[in-house]
């Protein structure tokens, strides 16, 4: 991966998995997963990136130490930077405290709320985690729901929290007007917060329509592939180029998720896919979750439905599939909303302003 480094060493971004710092003919990948950090040099901030690497071996090491240890090992690199940013910094906080690090640690809140809720059943673990969280210098929430929940349910000081909307690589997605849409319904997502069971039951009620689900094996293993109706096609772990083609040709997308506070999914399950779809000009039906209030107006830019009701989902799918003008209206408004508010460039500007609060 290309690294952006300057002698100032302002910001270090720690991440897991593949990220790209820019799009070019070789990668042809969106920059969404850099959360706008690749634009920070425009605001006078130097940025370095470092991947949380996999460790060799398996077995007991993998089960007991693997995940946390590989995060903690990168603490040795943080002393050269003024601000550390990333989604998995909780595991480095004990070392920050022990060595009295002068760097500012700012969490990108992907699933802090879910972690706190999960550990709440164990008083010792919950209090320990909450005590660690209080050592963050700042927490960037990707929804107002996360921010409110941390304050009201977990007594995290509001002064540590800020809401910065997620951004998407808008330029990566082609305009709706230049492509021919096909008559299939698309659903995309690999995190554990997806409710594919409800979608599958909806598809059974609509045998006249074709459905394509893009996910990982773990999403469907409990359902059993042999029980899928014949009008569902499953695509497992496809690459970005194939996914882009589906975004460009789908007539409609369904984003089925579990309700807020249930399951093991991310706090804002489906958030990135939602913006991808909106930017791509695909009309969206989404299970209602509180974060949606920050990103789309119901019945104007998306259609939200109650969780876990295959009948309502099927009825809404059929309604939109038989009214192409309505689909176009939703898609056009959604694209305009993303371009105006939710690009990676706009996220970069918001992050730069927030980071300067700690660096000045």
C-alpha positions as CSV (number, residue, x, y, z in Angstrom):
1,X,0.0,0.0,0.0
2,X,1.2,3.5,-0.7
3,X,2.0,5.5,2.4
4,X,1.8,9.3,2.8
5,X,4.6,10.4,5.1
6,X,6.0,13.8,6.0
7,X,8.6,14.9,8.6
8,X,5.8,16.4,10.6
9,X,4.3,13.0,11.4
10,X,0.9,14.4,12.4
11,X,-1.5,11.4,12.0
12,X,-0.9,7.6,12.1
13,X,-3.9,5.6,10.8
14,X,-3.9,2.0,12.0
15,X,-6.1,-0.5,10.1
16,X,-6.8,-4.1,9.4
17,X,-7.3,-5.6,6.0
18,X,-6.5,-4.0,2.6
19,X,-6.8,-0.3,2.1
20,X,-5.9,1.9,-0.8
21,X,-4.8,5.5,-0.6
22,X,-6.0,6.4,-4.1
23,X,-7.6,5.0,-7.2
24,X,-5.7,4.4,-10.3
25,X,-5.8,2.1,-13.3
26,X,-3.9,-0.6,-11.4
27,X,-6.1,-0.8,-8.3
28,X,-9.5,0.3,-9.6
29,X,-10.7,0.3,-6.0
30,X,-12.7,3.0,-4.1
31,X,-11.0,5.0,-1.4
32,X,-14.0,4.7,0.9
33,X,-12.1,2.5,3.4
34,X,-9.5,5.3,4.1
35,X,-12.3,7.5,5.5
36,X,-11.0,10.6,3.8
37,X,-7.5,10.4,5.3
38,X,-5.9,10.4,1.9
39,X,-7.2,14.0,1.5
40,X,-5.8,15.3,4.8
41,X,-2.6,16.6,3.2
42,X,-4.8,19.2,1.5
43,X,-5.5,20.6,4.9
44,X,-1.8,20.7,5.9
45,X,-1.8,17.4,7.9
46,X,0.7,14.6,7.1
47,X,-0.7,11.1,7.3
48,X,1.0,7.7,7.6
49,X,-0.7,4.4,7.4
50,X,0.2,1.1,8.9
51,X,-1.6,-2.2,8.6
52,X,-2.2,-4.4,11.6
53,X,-0.5,-7.5,10.2
54,X,-1.5,-11.1,10.6
55,X,0.7,-13.3,12.9
56,X,2.0,-16.7,11.7
57,X,0.7,-19.9,13.4
58,X,-2.6,-21.0,14.6
59,X,-4.3,-23.2,17.2
60,X,-4.1,-22.0,20.8
61,X,-2.1,-18.8,19.8
62,X,-4.8,-17.8,17.4
63,X,-7.6,-18.4,19.8
64,X,-6.1,-16.7,22.9
65,X,-3.7,-14.1,21.7
66,X,-3.9,-13.7,17.9
67,X,-6.5,-10.9,17.5
68,X,-5.5,-8.7,20.4
69,X,-1.8,-9.3,20.3
70,X,-1.4,-8.2,16.6
71,X,-3.2,-4.9,17.5
72,X,-1.0,-4.3,20.6
73,X,2.3,-4.9,18.8
74,X,1.9,-1.8,16.7
75,X,2.0,0.4,19.8
76,X,5.8,0.6,19.2
77,X,5.2,2.7,16.2
78,X,2.9,5.3,17.8
79,X,5.6,7.3,19.6
80,X,6.6,9.0,16.4
81,X,3.2,10.5,15.8
82,X,1.1,13.2,17.4
83,X,-2.3,11.6,16.8
84,X,-3.3,7.9,16.4
85,X,-6.5,7.1,14.6
86,X,-8.2,3.8,13.9
87,X,-11.1,1.5,14.7
88,X,-9.3,-1.0,17.0
89,X,-7.3,1.2,19.4
90,X,-8.9,-0.2,22.5
91,X,-6.3,-2.9,22.6
92,X,-3.5,-0.4,22.7
93,X,-4.9,1.7,25.5
94,X,-3.3,-0.3,28.4
95,X,0.1,0.4,26.7
96,X,-0.8,4.1,26.2
97,X,-1.5,4.3,30.0
98,X,1.5,2.3,31.1
99,X,4.0,4.2,29.0
100,X,2.3,7.6,29.4
101,X,2.2,8.1,25.6
102,X,2.0,11.8,24.6
103,X,0.2,10.9,21.4
104,X,-3.5,11.7,21.2
105,X,-5.6,8.5,20.6
106,X,-8.8,9.0,18.7
107,X,-11.1,6.1,18.1
108,X,-13.0,5.6,14.9
109,X,-16.1,4.1,16.4
110,X,-17.2,1.1,14.3
111,X,-18.5,-1.2,17.1
112,X,-17.7,0.4,20.5
113,X,-21.4,0.5,21.4
114,X,-21.9,-3.1,20.6
115,X,-18.8,-4.1,22.6
116,X,-20.0,-2.2,25.7
117,X,-23.4,-3.7,25.4
118,X,-22.0,-7.2,25.0
119,X,-19.7,-7.0,28.1
120,X,-22.4,-5.4,30.2
121,X,-23.5,-8.8,31.4
122,X,-20.2,-9.2,33.1
123,X,-19.7,-6.4,35.6
124,X,-15.9,-6.7,35.9
125,X,-15.3,-6.8,32.1
126,X,-17.7,-4.0,31.5
127,X,-16.2,-1.7,34.1
128,X,-12.7,-2.5,32.8
129,X,-13.6,-1.8,29.2
130,X,-15.4,1.4,30.2
131,X,-12.4,2.6,32.2
132,X,-10.1,2.0,29.2
133,X,-12.5,3.9,26.9
134,X,-12.3,7.0,29.2
135,X,-8.6,7.2,28.3
136,X,-9.4,8.0,24.6
137,X,-8.7,11.6,23.8
138,X,-11.6,11.6,21.3
139,X,-14.1,9.2,19.7
140,X,-15.5,9.8,16.2
141,X,-19.0,8.4,16.0
142,X,-20.5,7.6,12.5
143,X,-24.0,8.3,13.7
144,X,-25.7,10.4,16.3
145,X,-27.3,7.3,17.6
146,X,-23.9,6.0,18.7
147,X,-23.1,9.3,20.4
148,X,-26.4,9.4,22.3
149,X,-26.1,5.8,23.3
150,X,-22.6,6.2,24.7
151,X,-23.7,9.2,26.8
152,X,-27.0,7.9,28.1
153,X,-26.3,4.1,28.4
154,X,-22.6,4.0,29.2
155,X,-21.9,7.5,30.8
156,X,-19.1,8.4,28.4
157,X,-18.5,12.1,28.6
158,X,-20.1,14.0,25.7
159,X,-16.9,16.1,25.5
160,X,-15.0,13.1,24.2
161,X,-17.5,12.4,21.4
162,X,-18.2,13.9,18.0
163,X,-20.4,12.9,15.1
164,X,-18.7,12.9,11.7
165,X,-20.7,11.4,8.8
166,X,-19.2,8.6,6.8
167,X,-18.0,9.4,3.3
168,X,-18.0,7.4,0.1
169,X,-15.9,7.6,-3.0
170,X,-18.6,9.1,-5.1
171,X,-16.5,9.5,-8.2
172,X,-15.8,5.7,-8.3
173,X,-19.5,5.0,-9.1
174,X,-20.9,5.7,-12.6
175,X,-23.9,7.8,-13.2
176,X,-27.3,6.0,-13.3
177,X,-28.3,7.7,-16.6
178,X,-25.5,6.0,-18.5
179,X,-26.4,2.3,-17.8
180,X,-29.2,-0.1,-18.5
181,X,-30.7,-1.6,-15.3
182,X,-31.7,-5.2,-15.2
183,X,-34.7,-6.7,-13.5
184,X,-32.9,-8.2,-10.4
185,X,-32.9,-7.3,-6.7
186,X,-29.5,-7.0,-5.1
187,X,-28.5,-7.4,-1.5
188,X,-24.9,-6.9,-0.3
189,X,-23.1,-7.3,3.0
190,X,-20.8,-9.6,5.1
191,X,-21.1,-8.4,8.6
192,X,-23.1,-10.3,11.2
193,X,-25.8,-7.7,11.4
194,X,-27.4,-8.8,8.1
195,X,-30.9,-10.4,8.3
196,X,-30.8,-12.6,5.2
197,X,-33.4,-14.9,6.6
198,X,-36.1,-12.3,6.2
199,X,-34.9,-11.5,2.7
200,X,-35.0,-15.2,1.7
201,X,-38.5,-15.5,3.0
202,X,-39.5,-12.5,1.0
203,X,-38.0,-13.9,-2.1
204,X,-40.1,-17.1,-1.7
205,X,-43.2,-14.8,-1.9
206,X,-41.9,-13.3,-5.2
207,X,-40.9,-16.2,-7.5
208,X,-41.3,-13.9,-10.5
209,X,-38.2,-11.8,-9.5
210,X,-34.5,-12.7,-9.5
211,X,-32.5,-12.0,-6.3
212,X,-28.7,-11.8,-6.0
213,X,-27.1,-11.9,-2.6
214,X,-23.4,-11.0,-2.2
215,X,-22.1,-12.1,1.1
216,X,-19.6,-14.5,2.9
217,X,-20.3,-18.1,3.8
218,X,-20.8,-17.2,7.4
219,X,-23.8,-15.2,6.6
220,X,-25.8,-18.1,5.2
221,X,-24.2,-21.2,6.9
222,X,-27.0,-21.3,9.5
223,X,-29.7,-21.2,6.9
224,X,-28.4,-24.0,4.7
225,X,-27.9,-23.3,1.0
226,X,-30.1,-26.2,0.0
227,X,-33.2,-24.4,1.4
228,X,-32.7,-21.3,-0.8
229,X,-35.5,-20.8,-3.3
230,X,-34.5,-21.1,-7.0
231,X,-34.9,-17.4,-7.7
232,X,-31.9,-16.5,-5.4
233,X,-28.4,-16.5,-6.6
234,X,-25.6,-16.3,-4.0
235,X,-22.2,-14.7,-4.9
236,X,-19.6,-15.3,-2.2
237,X,-16.8,-12.8,-1.5
238,X,-16.6,-11.3,-5.0
239,X,-14.1,-8.7,-5.8
240,X,-14.7,-5.0,-6.2
241,X,-14.9,-5.0,-10.0
242,X,-17.7,-7.6,-10.0
243,X,-19.5,-5.8,-7.2
244,X,-19.3,-2.5,-9.1
245,X,-21.0,-4.2,-12.1
246,X,-23.8,-5.4,-9.9
247,X,-24.2,-1.9,-8.5
248,X,-24.4,-0.5,-12.1
249,X,-27.1,-3.0,-13.3
250,X,-29.4,-3.7,-10.3
251,X,-32.9,-2.5,-10.5
252,X,-33.4,-2.4,-6.8
253,X,-31.4,-3.1,-3.6
254,X,-32.6,-4.5,-0.3
255,X,-30.5,-3.9,2.9
256,X,-31.9,-6.3,5.5
257,X,-30.4,-5.9,9.0
258,X,-31.1,-7.0,12.5
259,X,-32.7,-4.4,14.8
260,X,-30.5,-1.9,16.8
261,X,-28.9,-3.7,19.8
262,X,-29.5,-7.2,18.5
263,X,-27.0,-9.6,17.0
264,X,-23.2,-9.3,16.7
265,X,-23.1,-6.9,13.8
266,X,-21.5,-3.5,13.6
267,X,-23.1,-0.5,15.4
268,X,-24.3,0.9,12.0
269,X,-24.6,-2.4,10.1
270,X,-25.0,-1.7,6.4
271,X,-23.9,1.9,6.5
272,X,-21.1,1.6,3.9
273,X,-23.2,-0.5,1.5
274,X,-26.0,2.0,1.9
275,X,-23.9,4.9,0.7
276,X,-22.4,2.8,-2.1
277,X,-25.9,2.0,-3.4
278,X,-27.1,5.6,-3.0
279,X,-24.0,6.9,-4.9
280,X,-24.5,4.2,-7.6
281,X,-28.1,5.2,-8.3
282,X,-29.7,2.1,-7.0
283,X,-33.0,2.6,-5.1
284,X,-32.8,1.1,-1.6
285,X,-35.2,-0.6,0.7
286,X,-33.6,-0.8,4.1
287,X,-34.6,-2.3,7.5
288,X,-34.9,0.6,9.8
289,X,-32.0,1.3,12.1
290,X,-31.4,4.6,14.0
291,X,-28.3,5.6,12.0
292,X,-30.5,5.9,8.9
293,X,-31.9,9.2,10.2
294,X,-28.5,10.8,9.7
295,X,-28.0,9.6,6.1
296,X,-31.4,9.4,4.2
297,X,-34.9,10.7,4.5
298,X,-37.5,8.0,4.5
299,X,-39.8,7.9,1.4
300,X,-37.6,10.6,-0.2
301,X,-34.2,9.0,-0.7
302,X,-34.7,5.4,0.6
303,X,-37.6,3.3,1.8
304,X,-37.3,2.0,5.3
305,X,-39.3,-0.9,6.7
306,X,-39.7,-2.6,10.1
307,X,-37.2,-5.4,10.9
308,X,-38.0,-9.1,10.5
309,X,-41.2,-8.8,8.5
310,X,-40.9,-10.7,5.1
311,X,-44.5,-9.9,4.1
312,X,-43.9,-6.1,4.3
313,X,-40.6,-6.5,2.6
314,X,-42.1,-8.5,-0.3
315,X,-44.9,-6.0,-0.7
316,X,-42.5,-3.1,-0.9
317,X,-40.2,-4.9,-3.3
318,X,-43.1,-5.6,-5.7
319,X,-44.4,-2.1,-5.4
320,X,-41.1,-0.6,-6.5
321,X,-40.4,-3.2,-9.1
322,X,-43.6,-2.3,-10.8
323,X,-43.1,1.5,-10.6
324,X,-39.8,2.4,-12.4
325,X,-40.6,6.1,-12.2
326,X,-40.7,5.9,-8.4
327,X,-37.4,4.0,-8.4
328,X,-35.8,6.7,-10.5
329,X,-37.1,9.4,-8.1
330,X,-35.6,7.7,-5.1
331,X,-32.3,7.0,-6.8
332,X,-31.8,10.5,-8.1
333,X,-32.5,12.1,-4.8
334,X,-30.2,9.7,-3.0
335,X,-27.3,10.4,-5.4
336,X,-27.8,14.1,-4.9
337,X,-27.8,13.7,-1.1
338,X,-24.5,11.7,-1.2
339,X,-22.8,14.2,-3.4
340,X,-23.8,17.1,-1.2
341,X,-23.0,15.6,2.2
342,X,-21.3,12.1,2.2
343,X,-18.2,12.1,0.1
344,X,-14.8,11.1,1.3
345,X,-13.6,14.6,0.5
346,X,-16.2,16.1,2.9
347,X,-15.3,13.5,5.6
348,X,-11.7,14.6,5.2
349,X,-12.6,18.2,5.9
350,X,-14.6,17.3,9.0
351,X,-11.8,15.1,10.3
352,X,-9.1,17.7,9.6
353,X,-11.1,20.3,11.7
354,X,-11.5,17.8,14.5
355,X,-7.9,16.6,14.5
356,X,-6.6,20.2,14.6
357,X,-8.4,20.5,18.0
358,X,-5.9,18.0,19.4
359,X,-2.8,19.1,17.4
360,X,-2.9,22.9,17.9
